[in-house]
Amino acid sequence: MQSAAQSKQPSTPAPYLVSADSHICEPGNLWLDRTPKKFHDRVPRLVAQKDTDIWVYENGDTMSLAAFASAGDWKGRSTSNMREAELRPAIFDPLERMKESRADGVVAEVLYPSFAMPLDKSKDAEGQAAVMRAYNYCLLEYCSGAPNRL
């Protein structure tokens, strides 16, 4: 026999999942579009290669799109054959992201950078401030698409 408290419990708990480690994938033109021209020779950029797009940083380091942009869409790809134009719309569109989140039962996300993570390595304080500012405004605009969830 069930007690009164037990009978009031839902048969399955409501799915209130919060992702505390989600990432935004920065658009390839973010820093060229959002920083003064005097920094354009030093800002991160997405560069098309023969079979892939890669991020190139001021110090010459590179990063594959697959490092962050392949979650839920790996399809057996190697780390060297992804193009920005092939990525799922949810990567750049917060409303599309919300559709995917709802399907997964996620009600809110804490967002972190992806391709912006190496930006703290710059030795140029003025340039670093410009790229960080551009990233912050990009993230603010993205989150404004679902401010109660992102």
Secondary structure, DSSP 8 states (H G I E B T S, - for coil): ---HHHHHS-SS----EEEEEEE----TTHHHHHS-GGGTTTS-EEEE-SS-EEEE-TTS-EEEGGGTTTTT--TT--TT---GGGS-GGGT-HHHHHHHHHHHTEEEEEEE-STTGGGGG-S-HHHHHHHHHHHHHHHHHHHTTSTTT-
